[in-house]
Amino acid sequence: EVQLVESGGGLVQAGGSLRLSCAASGFSFEHYAIGWFRQGPGKEREGVSCIIFRDGRIDYADSVKGRFTHSTDNGKNTVYLQMNSLKPEDTARYYCAADFQYGDYDCTLNEYEYERWGQGTQVTVST
């Protein structure tokens, strides 16, 4: 079965850290860009970061630069989002998504470019 599975969410105090994981089954990340997106209560879904799996190029939303780190584990076909210095406004359901790359490899924070989505994992940051 082709799927993406996120894990690692939870409840954390402001200033704390969490690491999210996104594992692929049924396909390889090799020719994909993998994005992290989030949707907070009453908000639209927004792009957080994206990574080109084969070469590690990364882009981040301004709101998370310097606090979040997106990385890969090629051997495990898994990507991670290390989230430090968490703020209450980071509270959201976090989703990973995969975008197959044709020709030029590039990643985008535009959710409409992504074909495969996980079910999400909830992150709640308390004050």
N, CA, C and O of each residue as an XYZ file, in Angstrom:
508
protein
N       0.848     -1.195      0.000
C       0.000      0.000      0.000
C       0.883      1.244      0.000
O       1.827      1.340      0.784
N       0.575      2.192     -0.877
C       1.318      3.433     -0.958
C       0.770      4.405      0.078
O      -0.411      4.751      0.053
N       1.619      4.836      0.973
C       1.156      5.780      1.970
C       2.301      6.538      2.612
O       3.461      6.132      2.554
N       1.936      7.653      3.224
C       2.840      8.440      4.049
C       2.298      8.415      5.463
O       1.098      8.576      5.684
N       3.183      8.214      6.406
C       2.752      8.144      7.798
C       3.592      9.093      8.631
O       4.814      8.963      8.715
N       2.907     10.058      9.248
C       3.590     10.999     10.133
C       3.515     10.506     11.576
O       2.585      9.799     11.964
N       4.506     10.892     12.346
C       4.511     10.592     13.773
C       5.344     11.639     14.488
O       6.072     12.410     13.862
N       5.227     11.657     15.809
C       6.076     12.529     16.611
C       5.391     13.752     17.183
O       6.001     14.514     17.933
N       4.135     13.947     16.839
C       3.429     15.087     17.393
C       3.137     14.910     18.869
O       3.359     13.837     19.432
N       2.640     15.964     19.492
C       2.307     15.886     20.906
C       2.089     17.254     21.498
O       1.953     18.252     20.790
N       2.058     17.275     22.815
C       1.863     18.508     23.576
C       3.207     18.919     24.172
O       3.897     18.108     24.790
N       3.565     20.171     23.980
C       4.844     20.666     24.477
C       4.657     22.100     24.952
O       3.801     22.825     24.444
N       5.457     22.501     25.924
C       5.407     23.888     26.388
C       6.146     24.798     25.419
O       7.040     24.366     24.691
N       5.756     26.055     25.427
C       6.445     27.049     24.611
C       7.940     27.028     24.924
O       8.345     26.953     26.084
N       8.743     27.096     23.876
C      10.182     27.010     24.031
C      10.733     25.611     23.898
O      11.945     25.421     23.798
N       9.854     24.637     23.897
C      10.268     23.247     23.805
C      10.509     22.795     22.379
O      10.464     23.584     21.435
N      10.767     21.499     22.247
C      11.107     20.914     20.948
C      10.317     19.638     20.700
O       9.908     18.937     21.626
N      10.119     19.368     19.424
C       9.546     18.101     18.973
C      10.226     17.726     17.665
O      10.700     18.592     16.931
N      10.269     16.436     17.381
C      10.743     15.988     16.080
C       9.653     15.153     15.427
O       9.220     14.134     15.964
N       9.226     15.602     14.273
C       8.243     14.871     13.491
C       8.949     13.971     12.483
O      10.016     14.306     11.969
N       8.340     12.838     12.217
C       8.854     11.917     11.207
C       7.787     11.682     10.150
O       6.588     11.719     10.427
N       8.248     11.441      8.946
C       7.349     11.085      7.851
C       7.986      9.922      7.109
O       9.043     10.065      6.495
N       7.343      8.788      7.173
C       7.864      7.578      6.535
C       6.997      7.214      5.341
O       5.770      7.279      5.402
N       7.657      6.829      4.257
C       6.943      6.395      3.062
C       6.926      4.877      2.996
O       7.920      4.218      3.303
N       5.811      4.342      2.599
C       5.736      2.905      2.317
C       5.101      2.709      0.953
O       4.191      3.440      0.561
N       5.599      1.703      0.234
C       5.056      1.403     -1.082
C       5.674      2.200     -2.214
O       5.362      1.956     -3.379
N       6.547      3.151     -1.895
C       7.264      3.892     -2.922
C       8.517      4.503     -2.289
O       8.638      4.585     -1.066
N       9.441      4.928     -3.149
C      10.690      5.536     -2.679
C      10.616      7.046     -2.799
O      10.033      7.584     -3.741
N      11.214      7.718     -1.832
C      11.294      9.178     -1.871
C      12.316      9.702     -2.887
O      12.408     10.913     -3.090
N      13.074      8.821     -3.521
C      14.250      9.236     -4.283
C      13.971     10.345     -5.282
O      14.780     11.263     -5.408
N      12.865     10.292     -5.991
C      12.580     11.269     -7.042
C      11.479     12.245     -6.627
O      10.726     12.754     -7.457
N      11.409     12.485     -5.335
C      10.356     13.351     -4.811
C      10.933     14.530     -4.046
O      12.038     14.475     -3.505
N      10.154     15.585     -4.019
C      10.302     16.620     -3.005
C       9.287     16.304     -1.920
O       8.155     15.919     -2.213
N       9.687     16.462     -0.688
C       8.791     16.188      0.420
C       8.575     17.488      1.196
O       9.525     18.154      1.608
N       7.334     17.817      1.376
C       6.990     19.046      2.076
C       6.323     18.766      3.399
O       5.674     17.737      3.588
N       6.496     19.710      4.318
C       5.732     19.729      5.561
C       4.774     20.906      5.486
O       5.157     22.021      5.130
N       3.531     20.638      5.827
C       2.497     21.656      5.841
C       1.798     21.610      7.190
O       1.882     20.614      7.908
N       1.115     22.681      7.529
C       0.379     22.681      8.787
C      -0.905     23.473      8.636
O      -1.017     24.384      7.816
N      -1.868     23.089      9.460
C      -3.134     23.800      9.482
C      -3.551     23.981     10.923
O      -3.890     23.023     11.618
N      -3.519     25.232     11.362
C      -3.917     25.559     12.717
C      -5.407     25.775     12.814
O      -6.082     25.865     11.788
N      -5.940     25.862     14.020
C      -7.379     26.060     14.207
C      -7.850     27.362     13.559
O      -7.337     28.441     13.857
N      -8.817     27.242     12.685
C      -9.368     28.400     12.014
C      -8.476     29.022     10.963
O      -8.728     30.137     10.507
N      -7.432     28.305     10.576
C      -6.480     28.853      9.603
C      -6.441     27.987      8.348
O      -6.853     26.827      8.361
N      -5.947     28.563      7.288
C      -5.720     27.804      6.077
C      -4.423     27.004      6.213
O      -3.542     27.348      7.001
N      -4.329     25.953      5.445
C      -3.106     25.157      5.463
C      -1.967     25.969      4.846
O      -2.158     26.656      3.842
N      -0.795     25.888      5.449
C       0.350     26.650      4.960
C       1.569     25.738      4.841
O       1.711     24.759      5.575
N       2.436     26.083      3.906
C       3.676     25.343      3.752
C       4.679     25.749      4.806
O       4.833     26.932      5.109
N       5.366     24.759      5.369
C       6.363     24.995      6.412
C       7.767     24.835      5.856
O       8.625     25.695      6.057
N       7.999     23.740      5.161
C       9.319     23.487      4.598
C       9.191     22.432      3.508
O       8.194     21.714      3.431
N      10.208     22.353      2.678
C      10.256     21.294      1.674
C      11.709     20.921      1.439
O      12.616     21.722      1.665
N      11.914     19.693      0.982
C      13.259     19.193      0.758
C      13.267     18.329     -0.491
O      12.339     17.557     -0.734
N      14.330     18.466     -1.285
C      14.565     17.557     -2.400
C      15.300     16.349     -1.829
O      16.432     16.471     -1.362
N      14.665     15.197     -1.867
C      15.202     14.044     -1.160
C      16.579     13.643     -1.684
O      17.446     13.267     -0.895
N      16.796     13.715     -2.997
C      18.036     13.170     -3.541
C      19.248     14.057     -3.277
O      20.370     13.552     -3.244
N      19.055     15.370     -3.085
C      20.231     16.213     -2.872
C      20.168     17.085     -1.624
O      21.121     17.792     -1.298
N      19.049     17.028     -0.938
C      18.947     17.714      0.350
C      18.701     19.213      0.293
O      18.740     19.878      1.328
N      18.450     19.759     -0.887
C      18.125     21.187     -0.942
C      16.813     21.438     -0.207
O      15.862     20.665     -0.319
N      16.783     22.532      0.542
C      15.671     22.805      1.450
C      15.178     24.238      1.272
O      15.944     25.142      0.940
N      13.899     24.416      1.499
C      13.331     25.754      1.595
C      12.428     25.784      2.818
O      11.784     24.790      3.152
N      12.389     26.943      3.486
C      11.572     27.100      4.684
C      10.676     28.324      4.563
O      11.016     29.305      3.901
N       9.531     28.240      5.216
C       8.717     29.431      5.381
C       9.431     30.387      6.341
O      10.145     29.956      7.247
N       9.228     31.683      6.129
C       9.903     32.670      6.974
C       9.558     32.478      8.450
O      10.381     32.743      9.326
N       8.361     32.024      8.714
C       7.892     31.909     10.098
C       8.646     30.849     10.902
O       8.596     30.852     12.132
N       9.344     29.944     10.216
C      10.021     28.867     10.940
C      11.531     28.868     10.728
O      12.236     28.065     11.338
N      12.035     29.746      9.881
C      13.475     29.785      9.627
C      14.246     30.012     10.918
O      13.892     30.867     11.730
N      15.296     29.238     11.090
C      16.124     29.341     12.283
C      15.609     28.518     13.446
O      16.322     28.341     14.434
N      14.404     28.017     13.357
C      13.820     27.206     14.442
C      13.566     25.768     14.030
O      13.713     24.856     14.842
N      13.184     25.555     12.776
C      12.846     24.224     12.278
C      13.947     23.748     11.337
O      14.537     24.540     10.602
N      14.213     22.451     11.372
C      15.191     21.847     10.482
C      14.590     20.611      9.826
O      14.106     19.705     10.505
N      14.626     20.588      8.527
C      14.086     19.495      7.722
C      15.261     18.636      7.279
O      16.254     19.162      6.778
N      15.164     17.334      7.456
C      16.277     16.470      7.093
C      15.742     15.147      6.554
O      14.546     14.864      6.621
N      16.668     14.340      6.014
C      16.287     13.051      5.446
C      17.136     11.931      6.023
O      18.252     12.148      6.495
N      16.587     10.745      5.973
C      17.340      9.521      6.240
C      17.086      8.618      5.039
O      16.081      7.911      4.967
N      18.034      8.665      4.093
C      17.808      7.944      2.845
C      17.646      6.441      3.065
O      16.861      5.781      2.383
N      18.394      5.920      4.018
C      18.327      4.489      4.267
C      16.977      4.038      4.796
O      16.589      2.884      4.615
N      16.267      4.937      5.444
C      14.973      4.592      6.033
C      13.804      5.141      5.235
O      12.648      4.946      5.610
N      14.102      5.839      4.115
C      13.032      6.402      3.300
C      12.111      7.268      4.171
O      10.885      7.166      4.116
N      12.744      8.106      4.962
C      12.041      8.890      5.972
C      12.581     10.315      5.981
O      13.768     10.537      5.743
N      11.723     11.259      6.251
C      12.160     12.632      6.462
C      11.732     13.071      7.859
O      10.817     12.506      8.459
N      12.418     14.091      8.355
C      12.182     14.565      9.702
C      11.997     16.080      9.697
O      12.504     16.785      8.824
N      11.270     16.551     10.677
C      11.169     17.982     10.921
C      11.477     18.208     12.393
O      10.654     17.927     13.265
N      12.669     18.716     12.654
C      13.064     19.063     14.012
C      12.547     20.459     14.304
O      12.884     21.415     13.606
N      11.743     20.570     15.320
C      11.122     21.856     15.643
C      11.606     22.299     17.019
O      11.316     21.657     18.028
N      12.344     23.399     17.044
C      12.867     23.958     18.282
C      12.229     25.309     18.567
O      11.613     25.918     17.692
N      12.384     25.764     19.793
C      11.849     27.076     20.193
C      10.398     27.228     19.774
O      10.006     28.242     19.197
N       9.619     26.219     20.071
C       8.220     26.214     19.641
C       7.427     27.322     20.315
O       7.667     27.676     21.469
N       6.478     27.855     19.562
C       5.615     28.944     20.013
C       4.162     28.471     19.969
O       3.832     27.546     19.227
N       3.309     29.094     20.750
C       1.885     28.708     20.686
C       1.306     28.812     19.283
O       0.422     28.037     18.919
N       1.794     29.756     18.498
C       1.277     29.904     17.129
C       1.718     28.783     16.201
O       1.252     28.705     15.064
N       2.612     27.912     16.668
C       2.977     26.723     15.894
C       1.962     25.597     16.072
O       2.044     24.572     15.396
N       1.017     25.784     16.971
C      -0.009     24.768     17.182
C      -0.790     24.528     15.898
O      -1.353     25.454     15.314
N      -0.813     23.268     15.469
C      -1.460     22.927     14.198
C      -1.391     21.418     14.007
O      -0.694     20.702     14.726
N      -2.130     20.973     13.022
C      -1.938     19.607     12.551
C      -0.922     19.675     11.434
O      -1.078     20.449     10.489
N       0.120     18.864     11.540
C       1.223     18.883     10.588
C       1.107     17.685      9.647
O       0.895     16.546     10.065
N       1.255     17.989      8.373
C       1.145     16.978      7.333
C       2.443     16.921      6.523
O       3.081     17.946      6.286
N       2.821     15.727      6.106
C       3.863     15.636      5.099
C       3.212     15.259      3.777
O       2.154     14.631      3.735
N       3.870     15.657      2.707
C       3.343     15.418      1.372
C       4.502     15.203      0.417
O       5.610     15.683      0.654
N       4.243     14.481     -0.663
C       5.282     14.152     -1.631
C       4.895     14.652     -3.015
O       3.754     14.508     -3.455
N       5.875     15.243     -3.686
C       5.692     15.830     -5.019
C       6.707     15.191     -5.953
O       7.906     15.433     -5.817
N       6.245     14.377     -6.903
C       7.161     13.722     -7.835
C       7.837     14.765     -8.725
O       7.183     15.670     -9.244
N       9.142     14.628     -8.894
C       9.919     15.593     -9.652
C      10.147     15.114    -11.083
O      10.682     14.027    -11.303
N       9.744     15.919    -12.041
C       9.982     15.654    -13.455
C      11.063     16.621    -13.929
O      10.923     17.832    -13.755
N      12.118     16.117    -14.514
C      13.135     17.005    -15.068
C      13.878     17.744    -13.979
O      14.563     17.120    -13.169
N      13.760     19.062    -13.940
C      14.456     19.867    -12.943
C      13.890     19.581    -11.553
O      12.679     19.603    -11.335
N      14.790     19.317    -10.638
C      14.360     19.036     -9.270
C      14.291     20.355     -8.499
O      15.267     21.103     -8.425
N      13.138     20.615     -7.940
C      12.945     21.822     -7.160
C      11.816     21.558     -6.196
O      10.982     20.688     -6.448
N      11.768     22.281     -5.107
C      10.662     22.074     -4.180
C       9.917     23.381     -3.971
O      10.464     24.466     -4.166
N       8.676     23.256     -3.577
C       7.789     24.390     -3.438
C       6.965     24.248     -2.174
O       6.725     23.138     -1.700
N       6.536     25.366     -1.634
C       5.645     25.356     -0.480
C       4.183     25.494     -0.911
O       3.299     25.741     -0.090
N       3.949     25.330     -2.204
C       2.592     25.377     -2.739
C       1.951     23.997     -2.595
O       2.371     23.051     -3.261
N       0.975     23.875     -1.763
C       0.378     22.570     -1.458
C      -0.232     21.916     -2.682
O      -0.329     20.690     -2.731
N      -0.645     22.688     -3.666
C      -1.338     22.122     -4.826
C      -0.383     21.363     -5.745
O      -0.832     20.673     -6.660
N       0.915     21.477     -5.519
C       1.891     20.746     -6.324
C       2.094     19.325     -5.806
O       2.749     18.521     -6.468
N       1.555     19.005     -4.654
C       1.834     17.731     -4.009
C       0.715     16.723     -4.259
O      -0.472     17.025     -4.142
N       1.154     15.499     -4.612
C       0.183     14.474     -5.009
C      -0.195     13.532     -3.877
O      -1.324     13.047     -3.809
N       0.750     13.280     -2.999
C       0.523     12.286     -1.941
C       0.612     12.959     -0.589
O       1.494     13.782     -0.343
N      -0.311     12.600      0.284
C      -0.422     13.230      1.587
C      -0.581     12.187      2.684
O      -1.197     11.138      2.493
N      -0.008     12.508      3.833
C      -0.254     11.711      5.013
C      -1.493     12.210      5.742
O      -2.142     13.168      5.321
N      -1.807     11.537      6.846
C      -2.993     11.881      7.622
C      -2.730     12.984      8.632
O      -3.666     13.574      9.171
N      -1.488     13.257      8.885
C      -1.162     14.349      9.790
C      -0.901     13.889     11.213
O      -1.302     12.802     11.630
N      -0.211     14.763     11.945
C       0.039     14.542     13.367
C      -0.142     15.875     14.084
O       0.296     16.916     13.594
N      -0.786     15.837     15.241
C      -1.143     17.068     15.947
C       0.015     17.550     16.810
O       0.630     16.781     17.548
N       0.292     18.834     16.696
C       1.272     19.500     17.550
C       0.555     20.606     18.306
O      -0.077     21.474     17.704
N       0.658     20.570     19.614
C       0.033     21.582     20.448
C       1.095     22.189     21.358
O       1.772     21.481     22.104
N       1.229     23.516     21.283
C       2.223     24.217     22.085
C       1.489     25.064     23.113
O       0.714     25.951     22.757
N       1.730     24.793     24.364
C       1.047     25.514     25.437
C       1.908     26.683     25.926
O       3.129     26.688     25.776
N       1.233     27.663     26.513
C       1.954     28.821     27.048
C       2.524     28.528     28.418
O       3.162     29.392     29.019
